[in-house]
């Protein structure tokens, strides 16, 4: 049954999942990933630009990122942007490219990162529960108005709960995967 209430609830739950996925991508795992630099801003051409707009980012080795600037004149600005990003990275430039070695994470830092992703995941779960609450309220309101028969309302409530379980389950899978990535030595 693809009732408009279910369709809307599922769309909102998907957005919550995407938000959590985006937050997770910014958490450093000790492995080189170009998405690690997504939040880096570079002062270029008189404005603040994202790093991906001024250079290509690659991970030629498991613990190394390389930024190939589109304009060699931006090397110093790219290095400065990475230093100011508070990612704990130390870029090195050779005039042609910027190399960013990814240091190993300490045990304490790994545990802090696991706490951080747990916080992001909880925010996602809270959002999904809020969507469920809104959808169930809409079902009850429409049942009272008579636009949804009682049996259909019960089925919709069950379907909303199934959606909630599905998307909270996805968040749990994401946490397990990201935790394993972080704790991998």
N, C-alpha and C positions, 0 to 999 in steps of 0.2 A: 504494500500500500504506500504510494508516494504522495501523501497528503502534503499540502503546502507548509504546514507546521513542521513536518518532518524534514522537508527539503531545506527550509530556512535554518532549522536547528543543525542539520548536518553541515551546511555551509559555514555556519559560525564555529562549529567544532573543528572543522578542517583548518580554519584560520588560526585557532588556538594551537593546533598541532604545528602549523607552519611557523608560528611565533616561537614556540619552544625549540623547533629545529634550528631556527635562525640564531637563537640565543646559544644553543649548544655549539654551533659552528664557530662561534667566537671564543670558545674555551680551548685553551692550549692543551694539547695532550702529550707533548714531547716529540711528536712526529711532525715533520714539515708538511704543512698544508697551505696552499695559496689562500684559502678562505681565512686563515689566521690574520691576514693583513687587510681584511675587508673594512675595518674601522679606521685605518690609517688615513689621515688627511695630509695633503702636501700643499704648501704655498707655491702656486705656479701661475704665471701670467696675471698676477694681480688679484687672484682669488684663491679660496681654499677648495681644492679638488681631491676626490678620492684617489688613492694610489693606482687603482686599475685604470683610471683615465689618463695617467701620465706614463704608464709602463706596463709591460707584461710580466706576470709573476709565474715562476715555475718552481718545481721541487725536483731537481735532478738527483738528489740523494735523500735518504730518509730523514736526515737531520740538517738539511740545508735548503734554504729558499734563495732564489736568484731573481732580482728585479732588473729587467732590461728596459731602460727608459726609452721612450719614443724620441726624446730630445736629450742628448748628452749633457746639455747645459743645466738640466734639472737634477743631476746626480747629488749635489750637496743638499738641495731642498728635500729630496727623497730620503736621504740619510737622516736629516734633521726631523722630518715627519715621523719616521720610524722610532727615533730616539724619544720623541715627545709623546708617543702613543701609550706609554705606561704598560707595554706588553712585556717588559723585562728582556728585550732583545737588543743585541749590540751589532748593528750593521757595519759592514766594511766595504768601502768603495775603492775601486782601482781605476777610476776615470772612465770606465766603459760600462760596468755593471755594478750593482750593489749586491753583495753576498750577505746573507743573514744566517749564521749558524744557530740552530735551535738547541739550546742546552737541555740536558737531562733534567727531569723534575725531581726534587727531593721528596721524600716520603711525606713530610709535613705539607708541602705544597700540593701533592696529589690529593691528600685528605681534604684540604681546603677547596680544591676544585670539585671534588665529589659533593661537598656541602653546597657549593655554588650551583651545580647542575640540579641538585635536589630541590633547591629553592626555585629555580626556573621551572622545574617540572611541577612543583606544587602550585605555582601561579597558573600553569596550564590547566591543571586539574580543577582548580577553583573556577577558572573561566568556563570550563566544560560543565561543571555543576550549576553554574549560574545560567548557562544556556538551557540546561535541563529544566531548571526551576521556571524560567520564562516560558518554555514550551508547554510544560504541564499546566501552568497558570492559564495559558491561552486555550488549551484543550478544555479545562474546567469552565472557563468563561463562555466558550462557544457551546458547551454542553448545556449550561444554564440558559443561554439565549435560545437554544433549540436548533441551532444550525448544525450540530453534530449529535446523532442519536447516541444513547447511552452505551450500547455495545461497541460502536465505533470509537467512542471516547476511551473505553477500556483498552481496546486494541492499540489506539494511538499512544496511550500512556505506557503500555508495554513496549511498543516500538521505540519510544523516546528513551526508555531505560536501556534497551538493547544498544542504541546508538551511543549512549553515555558509557556503557560498559566497553564497547568496541574502542572508543577513542581514549578512554583512560587506560585501557590495555595497551594501546599503541604508545602512550607516554611511558608506561612501565618498560616496554621493550626498548624504547629509546634510552631510558636511564641505564638499563643493564648494559647495553652496547657501549654507551659513552663511558660508563664507570670502568668497564673492562679495558677500554682504550686508554683511559687515564692511568689506571693501576698497572698497566703493562710496563715492565721495566726494560 
